[in-house]
């Protein structure tokens, strides 16, 4: 080695030694995938497996002992799923207010009003947040990124102040319903998130098309947009599911809805799974399982990216109650499995199938289906099974169980499966045997997915009408009374843990600018409604709501738990 080279090596060594030891707890290129045990986004990892593949004492033997630790009452529904990083729970409700809560006590660290799109039909904050430490023009900031109406919002995790906002709709038309229901994923400094125009044409949306966006995490600048429509189509194909990423293959996977216009000509990306190049957004392949139809059996659940027998695959459930397993590199169909009736109430209106996202763990796929509906069986709409376990290699049904209909994501850890349902319980199953281990009561019907951190589980609760209750239709007044007047007031955030569990890692304090994850809570941080006793009722109200839902003449299915 020359003297010059040796000198440069010495300088490099000094510079490297100056990097803070805590730097290995975050990715300076910005990622919402955090090291164990944190749950930094919807699905926990960029592959969206919903698998807490971390050390935990939760097991089939201990899960029956889970106990309520705190309940934070919100003014209304919480259908988004919590993100939990460094002892802080991040989640929004339907007021819309966004909260940072101390994970160990349930006390509010701060809360802020979020942007609201008055015409957004599926809830002011449905999008689950992604948390990422990001080098912005103002330095290193821990960002909390989520959709609120037509805005993609990035808040400073220290105090909830707005770092940037991106309006995905531009100028809103008088009847425009453009909104973000999709939950973002941050990878290599880029935010990927879907946007939905709810079947509105370009004439109604002032030339805004739905699709998948890639956004610079540091500035909120749009980098590219994939639009499912082709040629001169009406502009109403949209993305309301959440994207998943295969970083090694350089692909992001998105799934799309249908278009309710009778004369709409389907393109290759309508009601399809599409693999896009991460850098450019150009389509690589598309899988479209059904021909042109008006069944309203969109892809609303989130893709799972995982490995089966050494082969990288993408799995996803559809509102037709089928789960599809595809080759991740080619889109080739490996297998498909229908698990129950899809819940088609009438033409272009389905309320069942896979809407809540599935989890993958220990060679199986776990997930719930929404309201199964057979017109010949009316009014028996609950169906025999609403929770399912499939063998990931063959697609064979491993086990099924009778519980309430599911619009929420499922999570998995260490042989245990968690799922919240409209019956107002968090259901806990033995993943191998399908035996119920616990049914934990919640404040109201559940459309939020569980976040598992160590020996703790966090989840939102409550539901509202969205556009389920069509105005001036039979039973609409009863529908509104139940969903908005009763169930809409049952929202909140729950926390459970094993008895004697260690505190959630992190001190409930945030300052990403210094030495992540240390810092201090800002003085005078706003407090929320405050923690309260864990409710033990709500199941009866949920069953009433399901009956009203079955009787109401409604326009579209619930969109929850993307």
N, C-alpha and C positions, 0 to 999 in steps of 0.2 A: 504494500500500500504506500502510495506517495505521501509526502508530508502534507500536501494540500488536501488530499482525500481524507487523511487521518483527521485533519483539522475540521473539515466539513462534517465528518462523522461525529466528532466530539460536540460540535455545535448542535447537530441534530439530536444527539442524546440529551443535551441540556434542555432543548426546546420540548422534547417529548416528556421529560421528567417534570416539566412545569404544568402539564395538563392535569387538572384536578382529578383526584381518584374517583370522584363520583361521576365522571364523564361516561363511564360504562353503563350508567343507568338510563341513558337516552341516546338517540341517534341524531347527531347534529344535522343530518340531511332531512330530518323531520319524518317520523313514522308514528303511527298510532298503535303499532304493535309493541307492547311493553314486555319486559322480562317478567318472570314469575315473581310474585303471584298476581300482579296487577291485571286488571281487565280494562284496557284503554279504549275499547270501541265495541260496537255491535259485532258479536261473533268472536271477540277477543283477539283473533289473529287475522291477517290479511286474507287467508284462505277461507275464512268464515266457517270454521268447523264447530264453533261454540263449545270447544273442549278446553276445560281448565286443566291442561296437562301440566300440573304443578303439584308440589308437595301439599298434602292435605290429610287430615285425620277423618274426613268424611268418607264413609264406606257403607256398604250394605248393612254392616253390623251397627254402625254408630248413627246413621241417618235418622232412625226413628227417635233419637233423643234431641233432635234440633229444637231449639226454643226461640221464641221471639225476643229480640233484644231492644228494638225501638221501632216506633212508627211516627213518621213525619206527615202530618195532615196538610194536604194542599187544598186550595179552594175548589179544585175540580180535577178532572181525569188526568191520570198519568199513563199514557200508552207507550211512550218511548221507553227504551231499556236503559238502565243506568250504566255509566262508565265509572270505574273506580280506580284511581291512581294516587299513590302516596297518601292513603288515608282519607281521601276526599271522594264523595259521591257526586257525580254531575248528571243532572237530568232536568227535563222541562215538563211543564204541565200545559193544560189547554186554556189557561187564562189570556195570553200565554206568558208565563213567567219561567225563567231558568234559574236553577238553584245549584249552589255548591254546599254540600252537607258534610259535617264531620262523620266519617264512617263508623266511628266507635260510639258516638253519643247521639247522632241524629240531629244535632243542633245546626242551625243555618250559619254558615260562614259568610255567605252573601247571597243575594237574590236580585235579579234584574228583570225588567220588562223586556220582552223580545219583540221584534217586528211582527205585525199581524197583517195577513191578507184577508179582508172581510169575507171574500167569496170562496176562500179555501174550504172545500167541503169535508175534508177528512181530518180536520183538527189543526189547531194553530201550531203545535209542536208535536209532530209524530216521529220526526227524525231523531235517532239516537246519536249522541255526541261522540266525536272522536277527539282524543286528547293527544297532543303532540308538541314536544319542545322544538321550537322553530327559530332559526336566525332570521329575524325580520329587519327592515331598515332601521329599527330602533334598538337592535340588539337581540339577545336570546330571550324569547318569551314563550311561556307555556300557553299554547292556544287550546281552546275548547271550541270545536267546530261542529255546527249542526244546521239543519234547515228549519226555518220558521216562515211559514207561508211561502212567498216567492223570493225570500232572501236566504242566501247562504251566509251564515254569521260566524265570525271568529271572535271570541271573547278572550280577554286576558284572565288566566286562571287565578291571578292574585286577587283581583277585586271585581271581576265581571265587566270591566270596561270594554268597549268595542274597539278591536284592533282594525278590523276591516269588515265590510259587507259587500256582497255581490248580488245585485238584482238580476235574477235569471229570466225575468219576464219583460224587462224594459217597461215601456208604457203599457199599463193595464187597460184592457177594454172594459166596458161597463159590465159585461157578463163573464169576464175572464176568470178562470178558476186555476190558473197555473200555480203549482206549489211543489215543494220538495218534501216528499214523504220518505224518500230514500235516506239511508244512514251512510254518511261518508266513511271512506277509508283513506288514510294518509300513507303514502309510500314514496320514499326517495324524494321528499319535498313537494309532492303533488297530491292534491285532494281529488278523489274520484267520487262522483255522486250523481244520482239520477234526478230527473225532473219530469213532472207529469202535467199534461194539459187537459186531462179528463175528457178526451174525445172531442174537444172543441176544435173547429177548423181554423185555418189561418185567418179567415175572415173575422172570427170572434176573438182571436188571440193577438191581433195586430202583428201577424207574421211570426209569432213565436211557435217553434216546434218543440215537442218533448224530446228527450234523449239523455245521453250520458255526457257529463262535463268533466274535463280535466282542468284543475285550477291551481295556480301557484299558491302553495301554503303560506308563503311569507307575505304576499301582497294582495291575494284575492283576485289576481288577474287571470282571466280565462285563457287557457292554452290551446285547447281544441274542444270540439263538440261532435259527438256521433249522433246523427239523427236517423231513427229507424225507417222513416218514410223514404220512398224512392221516387225519382223523377218528379212529376208534378202532382204528387198526392196531396190530400187535403191538409195534412199536418197534424193529425190527431193521434198517431201512434206515440206511445209514451213509455217512460221507465219509472215505475214506482217501487220496484224491488231495489236491493242494494248490491253493489258490485263486489266481486271477489277477485283476488289477484294470485297468479302463479308467477312469481318474480323470476324463477329460473327460466321459464319459457318466454318471459317478456310479454305476458298476456293479461288482460283484464277481461273478466266475463260479466256480461250484463244480460238481463232478461226483460222482455217487453210485454206490453199489454196488447189488447186488440183495438179495433176501431168500430164504434157502433153505427157508423153511417152505412146505409144499405148499399149504395153504389160505390163504396170504397174498394179499390183494387189492392189486394194484399201484395206486398213486396216480400222479399226473402227474409226481412228482419221483423216482420209483424208477428206478434205472439210467438216469439222465438228466443232461443239462447244464442248469443253471438259472442265470439271471441274477438277481441280487438287488440291491436298492437299498443302496448303501454305508452310508447313514445309519441305515436302519431294519431292514434284513434282509428286507424284504418282497419276494416273488417278482415279477419283471417279465415274464419269459417262461421257458418250459421246452422243451427239445428231447429227445424220447424216441424213439430210432430203432427200437426193437424192442418187440413186444408182450410180455405176461407170458410168462416162460419160466423154466426151471431150468438154463440153460446155464452159469451162473457167468461171464458175459462182462461184468463190471463195467466202469465207467469208473474206472481206477486211475491213469492218467497225468494230467499237469497240463495245463490249457488253455493254449494260446498265443494272445495277443492281438496282432494286427498289422494291416497295411493292404495291400490288394490293389487296384490300379487305383483308388486314391482312396476305397475302401470299407473301413470298419473291420470286421474279421472276428475270429471266434474259431475256432481249430482245435484238434482233440483226437483222440487215438487211443484205441481201445477194445480190450478183450481179445478181441473177435471178429476182430482183425487188420484193422480198418477205421479209416481216418482220415476225420473229418468236418470240413468247413469251413462255418461258419454266419455269418450276418449278426449282428454284435455287438449291434445295437439291437433286432432283432426275433426272432432265433433261427431265421430262415428258412434251410433247407438250401441251400447253394450247390453243393457237390459232395461225393461220398464215394468212397473208393477202398479196395478190399481188396488187401493186398499179399502175403499168404501164407495158409497154413492157420492157424486160430486155436488149435489145441492143446487140444481138448476130449477129455480122457481118458475121462470117464464123465459121467453126469448130475450136474449141479451141481458139476462140477470141471473147470476149465480152467487150463492152465499156460502158455498162449501168448498171442499177440497183443501189442498195445501195452500194456506195463506201465511200462517206462522212459519218461520224458517226452521229447518231441521238441524239436528246436531249429529256429529259423527264421532264415534269412539269405540275402541276395542272391536273393530271389524263389523260394526253395525251402524245403521242409520236410524235415528230416533226422531219422531215428530208427530204432531197432532194435526187433525183435520177439523175444519169448521163445520157448520151446521149441515148435516146430511139431510137431503130433502127428496122424497119420492112423491110426486103429486098423487099417485094411486094410493098412497099410504096416509094422506093428509087426515088429521093434523099431527100424526106421529112423525115429528121432524128431527128428533134427537139422534136417531140411528143407533145401531148396536155398539159400534166402536168409534172412539174419537182419538185414541192414541195407539201408535204403531211402532214396531221395531222390525227392521228389514235386515237380512244378511247382505252386507255390502258387496260380497263377491258374486252372489247368485240372484239377489233380489227377492228371495223367498221370504215370506212373512215368518219372523221368528216368534213373535207374540203380539197380541193386541189386548187392549183393556178398555172397559167402559168408564168414561168420565165425561165431564162437560165438554162442549165444543171448544175448539182451540183456534184463536187468532194470534197467539203469542209464540215467540221463538222458544225453542227447547235448548237446554244446556246439559252438559255431561261432565262428570269428573269421577275417576277412580271407581268405576263400576256402579255409579249412581246417576240416574236421569232425573232432571227437574223440568216441570212444565206447569205454567199457570193457565187456567181455563175460565170460561164464562160462568162456571159454577162457583166462582169466588174462592177457589182453593189453589194453593201451590201443591201440585201432586209430585210425589217423590217415589221413584221405582227402582227396584233391583234391575240393572241393565241386562243381566244374563237371564234371569228367570221371569221377569215381568211381574214380579210380586210387588204390590204397593207397600211401601215402607212408611209413608206418612202422607197425610193430607192437611196442610197447614192453612188455617183460615186467613182470609185477607179482608180488607175493608170493603171490597166490591169486586165485580167481575174483572178478570185479568186479561189484558192484551199486551202486557210488557214482558220481556224476556228476562230470566234470572242472570245476574252477574255473580260468579263464584270467585271469591278471593280468600285463599287459605281455608279456614274453617267457617267462613261467613258466606251468606247468600243475601243478595239485595235484589229487590224487584218493585216495580210500580204496580198500582192497582186503580180500578175505576174504568168506566166506559161512558160514552156519550152517543148521541144520535148520529153525529156526522150527517150524512144525507140519507140515512137509513129510513127516516120517516118522511115520506113524500107528502107534500102539502096537498090539501083538498082531495085526499084519497080516503077510502074507508079505513077506519081505525087509526088515522094519522094522529088525531088528538090524543088518543090513548098512548100511542107510540112516543110522542113527544113528552107526555107527562111522565112516563116511566124512565126514558133515557135521559132527558134533560133535567126534569124536576126531581128525580130520585137518584138514579145511578150516577148522574153527572156530579153529584155532591159527595160521592164516596171515594174520591181520589186520594192518593197518598203514596208514600214510599215506605216499604217494609225492610227490616233487617232481621235475619235469623242467624244463629250460630250454634255450634255444639256447646254444651255446658263446659265452662272453664276454658273456653277458647282463648288463645293469645289475642291481643289487640290486632286490628288490621294494620299491616305494616305502613309506616308513615305517621306523621303527627298531626294530620289535619291542617297543616300549614303549607303555604305555597309561595315560592319565589324562584321561578326558573331563571331569573337573570343572574343570580350569583352562582351558587354551586348546587345544581339540582340533586336531590329534591329538597334541600333545606330552605330556610327562610322564615318569615313571620307573617302571621295573619294581619291584614291591614286594620288599623285602628278604626273603630266606628263602623265595622262591617254590618250591613243590614241583616237583621234576623228575620226568619220566616215565621210561619204560624207556630212552629215549635213542635217538639216531639210529644207524643201522647201515648196512651195505652194501646196495645195492639188489639184491634177489633176481633171479635169472635163470631160475628154474624155477617150476613150478606148473601149466603148461598140461596136463601129463599127468594130474595129480591132478584137474583140473577135468573132463577128459573122462571119467575114471572116475566122478566124481560125477554127471555127466549120465546115464551109463548106469544108475547106481543109482536115480536119480530116475525114469527111465523104467520101471524094474521095480517100484519100490515102490508099494504101494497107499496113496495119500495123500489127504488131505481137501480141501486148498485150494491155490491157486497161490501162488507167492512174491510178496510185496508189497515191492517194492524201488523206490528211486529215484523217489518221488513228486515 
